Amino acid sequence: MEIARLLQKMSRRPSSWKSPDGITISRDEAIVSLKKLQKKILDGEAKIGEFAQTESDDSSHTSAGDIGYFKKGQMQPSFEEAAFSLHVGELSDLVETDSGIHLIQRVA
């Protein structure tokens, strides 16, 4: 399976390429931010990859959120459960892991 994702880290996961001085947003702020982006994606205003390049807090921003292929057992359980339940092209609801809050779209 291959997915693209958008990750917003919270203050408990302080490192990000976007915030060299540390992440200070709360869990609730991350959720509000991602819900706004999710709506824009669902409304067709932008694609997840476009937002991932500017809004995602992890290194996959350089590949438009594409983290490549992975198999079951390689990701955190809540992330895998959401990713493997999606059809190609489908966007997940928000998914929380130890890394932060994710939006996931199945690519292949």
Summary of the structure (lengths in Angstrom):
residues: 108
radius of gyration: 12.8
end to end distance: 5.6
largest distance: 37.7
contacts: 325
relative contact order: 0.27
helix: 35%
strand: 20%
